[in-house]
Amino acid sequence: AASGEIDILEMRGENPFEAVFSLHYGGSFPDNLYSSGTRATPDLSLDFHTYAIEWEEGRINWYFDGFLVQTRNSWFT
């Protein structure tokens, strides 16, 4: 995470009804940080979905099936 990491989607196998969108930043472990958000979804294991990000200066937007689900505009590295 010291150089940053954008997770367009994290899915926890035990919960196929939730998508997690994360931004990891900061220093090397143990000084790394993350910001994430979750979204309730249909069962992700039953169909295909579209995931996207838009990364602009000072802002990252996450999309799920064409809908904006999260925006982050504060991080450092």
KOLMI-601368 format. One record per residue: residue in one letter; x, y, z of N, C-alpha, C, CB in turn; residue number from 1. Coordinates in nm, 2 decimals. Glycine has a CB too. Layout:
KOLMI-601368
{atom A {X Y Z} {X Y Z} {X Y Z} {X Y Z} NUM}
...
This chain:
KOLMI-601368
{atom A {0.08 -0.12 0.00} {0.00 0.00 0.00} {0.08 0.13 0.00} {-0.09 0.00 0.12} 1}
{atom A {0.22 0.12 0.02} {0.30 0.23 0.03} {0.29 0.31 -0.11} {0.45 0.20 0.06} 2}
{atom S {0.28 0.25 -0.22} {0.26 0.32 -0.35} {0.12 0.33 -0.39} {0.34 0.25 -0.45} 3}
{atom G {0.02 0.29 -0.30} {-0.12 0.30 -0.33} {-0.18 0.18 -0.40} {-0.14 0.42 -0.42} 4}
{atom E {-0.30 0.16 -0.38} {-0.37 0.04 -0.44} {-0.52 0.08 -0.45} {-0.35 -0.09 -0.35} 5}
{atom I {-0.58 0.06 -0.56} {-0.72 0.08 -0.59} {-0.78 -0.06 -0.61} {-0.75 0.18 -0.71} 6}
{atom D {-0.88 -0.09 -0.53} {-0.96 -0.22 -0.55} {-1.09 -0.18 -0.61} {-0.98 -0.29 -0.41} 7}
{atom I {-1.10 -0.21 -0.74} {-1.23 -0.18 -0.81} {-1.34 -0.26 -0.75} {-1.21 -0.21 -0.96} 8}
{atom L {-1.31 -0.38 -0.70} {-1.41 -0.46 -0.63} {-1.34 -0.56 -0.54} {-1.50 -0.54 -0.73} 9}
{atom E {-1.39 -0.58 -0.42} {-1.35 -0.69 -0.33} {-1.48 -0.76 -0.30} {-1.27 -0.64 -0.20} 10}
{atom M {-1.48 -0.89 -0.32} {-1.59 -0.97 -0.28} {-1.55 -1.07 -0.18} {-1.66 -1.03 -0.40} 11}
{atom R {-1.62 -1.07 -0.07} {-1.59 -1.17 0.03} {-1.68 -1.29 0.00} {-1.61 -1.11 0.18} 12}
{atom G {-1.62 -1.41 -0.02} {-1.69 -1.53 -0.06} {-1.81 -1.56 0.03} {-1.60 -1.64 -0.07} 13}
{atom E {-1.79 -1.53 0.16} {-1.90 -1.57 0.25} {-2.02 -1.47 0.24} {-1.85 -1.57 0.40} 14}
{atom N {-2.01 -1.36 0.17} {-2.12 -1.27 0.15} {-2.13 -1.23 0.01} {-2.10 -1.15 0.25} 15}
{atom P {-2.20 -1.31 -0.08} {-2.21 -1.27 -0.22} {-2.31 -1.16 -0.24} {-2.25 -1.39 -0.30} 16}
{atom F {-2.37 -1.10 -0.14} {-2.47 -0.99 -0.15} {-2.41 -0.86 -0.12} {-2.59 -1.02 -0.06} 17}
{atom E {-2.27 -0.85 -0.12} {-2.21 -0.72 -0.08} {-2.08 -0.70 -0.16} {-2.18 -0.72 0.07} 18}
{atom A {-2.07 -0.59 -0.22} {-1.95 -0.55 -0.29} {-1.87 -0.45 -0.21} {-1.98 -0.50 -0.44} 19}
{atom V {-1.74 -0.46 -0.21} {-1.66 -0.36 -0.13} {-1.56 -0.29 -0.23} {-1.57 -0.44 -0.02} 20}
{atom F {-1.56 -0.16 -0.22} {-1.47 -0.08 -0.30} {-1.37 0.00 -0.21} {-1.56 0.03 -0.38} 21}
{atom S {-1.24 -0.02 -0.24} {-1.14 0.02 -0.14} {-1.03 0.10 -0.21} {-1.08 -0.09 -0.07} 22}
{atom L {-0.97 0.19 -0.13} {-0.85 0.27 -0.17} {-0.75 0.25 -0.05} {-0.88 0.42 -0.19} 23}
{atom H {-0.63 0.19 -0.08} {-0.53 0.17 0.02} {-0.42 0.28 -0.01} {-0.47 0.03 0.01} 24}
{atom Y {-0.37 0.34 0.10} {-0.27 0.45 0.08} {-0.19 0.46 0.20} {-0.34 0.58 0.04} 25}
{atom G {-0.10 0.56 0.20} {-0.01 0.59 0.32} {0.12 0.53 0.30} {-0.08 0.54 0.45} 26}
{atom G {0.18 0.49 0.42} {0.32 0.43 0.42} {0.31 0.28 0.41} {0.39 0.48 0.54} 27}
{atom S {0.43 0.23 0.43} {0.45 0.08 0.44} {0.38 0.03 0.57} {0.60 0.04 0.43} 28}
{atom F {0.35 -0.10 0.58} {0.29 -0.16 0.70} {0.39 -0.13 0.81} {0.27 -0.31 0.68} 29}
{atom P {0.34 -0.09 0.93} {0.20 -0.08 0.97} {0.14 0.06 0.96} {0.20 -0.13 1.12} 30}
{atom D {0.21 0.14 0.88} {0.16 0.28 0.87} {0.07 0.30 0.75} {0.28 0.38 0.85} 31}
{atom N {0.01 0.19 0.69} {-0.08 0.21 0.58} {-0.22 0.23 0.63} {-0.07 0.08 0.49} 32}
{atom L {-0.30 0.29 0.54} {-0.44 0.32 0.57} {-0.52 0.28 0.46} {-0.46 0.48 0.60} 33}
{atom Y {-0.65 0.27 0.48} {-0.75 0.25 0.37} {-0.88 0.31 0.40} {-0.76 0.09 0.35} 34}
{atom S {-0.95 0.34 0.29} {-1.09 0.39 0.29} {-1.17 0.29 0.21} {-1.10 0.54 0.24} 35}
{atom S {-1.28 0.25 0.25} {-1.36 0.16 0.17} {-1.51 0.19 0.20} {-1.33 0.01 0.20} 36}
{atom G {-1.59 0.14 0.11} {-1.73 0.15 0.12} {-1.79 0.02 0.07} {-1.79 0.27 0.04} 37}
{atom T {-1.91 -0.01 0.11} {-1.98 -0.14 0.07} {-2.11 -0.10 0.01} {-2.00 -0.23 0.19} 38}
{atom R {-2.16 -0.19 -0.07} {-2.29 -0.17 -0.14} {-2.36 -0.31 -0.14} {-2.27 -0.12 -0.28} 39}
{atom A {-2.48 -0.31 -0.09} {-2.57 -0.43 -0.10} {-2.60 -0.45 -0.25} {-2.70 -0.41 -0.02} 40}
{atom T {-2.59 -0.58 -0.29} {-2.60 -0.62 -0.43} {-2.69 -0.74 -0.44} {-2.46 -0.64 -0.49} 41}
{atom P {-2.73 -0.77 -0.57} {-2.79 -0.90 -0.59} {-2.68 -1.00 -0.57} {-2.85 -0.91 -0.73} 42}
{atom D {-2.71 -1.13 -0.56} {-2.61 -1.23 -0.55} {-2.51 -1.22 -0.66} {-2.67 -1.38 -0.54} 43}
{atom L {-2.38 -1.18 -0.63} {-2.28 -1.15 -0.73} {-2.24 -1.28 -0.80} {-2.16 -1.09 -0.67} 44}
{atom S {-2.26 -1.40 -0.74} {-2.22 -1.52 -0.80} {-2.32 -1.57 -0.91} {-2.20 -1.63 -0.69} 45}
{atom L {-2.43 -1.51 -0.93} {-2.53 -1.56 -1.02} {-2.53 -1.49 -1.16} {-2.67 -1.54 -0.96} 46}
{atom D {-2.46 -1.38 -1.17} {-2.46 -1.31 -1.30} {-2.34 -1.23 -1.32} {-2.59 -1.22 -1.31} 47}
{atom F {-2.32 -1.18 -1.44} {-2.21 -1.09 -1.47} {-2.25 -0.95 -1.43} {-2.16 -1.10 -1.62} 48}
{atom H {-2.15 -0.87 -1.39} {-2.17 -0.73 -1.36} {-2.06 -0.64 -1.42} {-2.18 -0.71 -1.20} 49}
{atom T {-2.09 -0.51 -1.43} {-1.99 -0.42 -1.48} {-1.93 -0.33 -1.36} {-2.05 -0.33 -1.59} 50}
{atom Y {-1.80 -0.33 -1.35} {-1.74 -0.25 -1.25} {-1.65 -0.15 -1.32} {-1.65 -0.34 -1.15} 51}
{atom A {-1.64 -0.03 -1.27} {-1.56 0.07 -1.34} {-1.51 0.18 -1.23} {-1.63 0.14 -1.45} 52}
{atom I {-1.40 0.24 -1.26} {-1.36 0.36 -1.19} {-1.32 0.47 -1.28} {-1.23 0.32 -1.10} 53}
{atom E {-1.34 0.59 -1.23} {-1.29 0.71 -1.30} {-1.19 0.78 -1.20} {-1.41 0.81 -1.34} 54}
{atom W {-1.07 0.79 -1.25} {-0.97 0.85 -1.17} {-0.93 0.98 -1.22} {-0.84 0.76 -1.15} 55}
{atom E {-0.96 1.09 -1.15} {-0.93 1.23 -1.19} {-0.84 1.28 -1.09} {-1.06 1.31 -1.21} 56}
{atom E {-0.78 1.39 -1.12} {-0.69 1.46 -1.02} {-0.77 1.49 -0.89} {-0.63 1.58 -1.07} 57}
{atom G {-0.74 1.43 -0.78} {-0.80 1.46 -0.65} {-0.93 1.39 -0.63} {-0.83 1.60 -0.65} 58}
{atom R {-0.97 1.29 -0.72} {-1.10 1.22 -0.70} {-1.10 1.09 -0.77} {-1.22 1.31 -0.74} 59}
{atom I {-1.16 0.99 -0.70} {-1.18 0.86 -0.77} {-1.32 0.82 -0.75} {-1.08 0.75 -0.71} 60}
{atom N {-1.39 0.78 -0.85} {-1.53 0.74 -0.85} {-1.54 0.59 -0.88} {-1.62 0.82 -0.95} 61}
{atom W {-1.62 0.52 -0.81} {-1.64 0.38 -0.83} {-1.78 0.36 -0.89} {-1.62 0.29 -0.70} 62}
{atom Y {-1.80 0.27 -0.98} {-1.93 0.24 -1.04} {-1.96 0.09 -1.04} {-1.94 0.30 -1.19} 63}
{atom F {-2.09 0.06 -1.02} {-2.14 -0.08 -1.02} {-2.26 -0.08 -1.11} {-2.17 -0.13 -0.87} 64}
{atom D {-2.25 -0.16 -1.22} {-2.35 -0.17 -1.32} {-2.40 -0.03 -1.37} {-2.47 -0.25 -1.26} 65}
{atom G {-2.31 0.06 -1.39} {-2.34 0.19 -1.44} {-2.38 0.30 -1.34} {-2.44 0.18 -1.54} 66}
{atom F {-2.39 0.26 -1.21} {-2.43 0.35 -1.11} {-2.31 0.39 -1.02} {-2.55 0.29 -1.02} 67}
{atom L {-2.30 0.52 -0.99} {-2.20 0.57 -0.90} {-2.23 0.52 -0.76} {-2.19 0.73 -0.90} 68}
{atom V {-2.13 0.45 -0.70} {-2.15 0.39 -0.57} {-2.06 0.45 -0.46} {-2.14 0.24 -0.57} 69}
{atom Q {-1.95 0.51 -0.50} {-1.86 0.57 -0.40} {-1.77 0.67 -0.47} {-1.77 0.45 -0.34} 70}
{atom T {-1.73 0.77 -0.39} {-1.64 0.87 -0.43} {-1.54 0.90 -0.32} {-1.70 1.01 -0.47} 71}
{atom R {-1.41 0.90 -0.35} {-1.31 0.93 -0.25} {-1.23 1.05 -0.31} {-1.21 0.81 -0.22} 72}
{atom N {-1.20 1.15 -0.22} {-1.12 1.26 -0.26} {-1.02 1.31 -0.16} {-1.22 1.38 -0.29} 73}
{atom S {-0.99 1.21 -0.07} {-0.88 1.24 0.03} {-0.80 1.12 0.06} {-0.95 1.29 0.17} 74}
{atom W {-0.67 1.13 0.02} {-0.57 1.02 0.05} {-0.43 1.08 0.03} {-0.59 0.90 -0.05} 75}
{atom F {-0.33 1.01 0.08} {-0.20 1.06 0.06} {-0.11 0.93 0.04} {-0.15 1.14 0.18} 76}
{atom T {0.01 0.96 -0.01} {0.11 0.85 -0.03} {0.25 0.91 -0.02} {0.09 0.78 -0.16} 77}
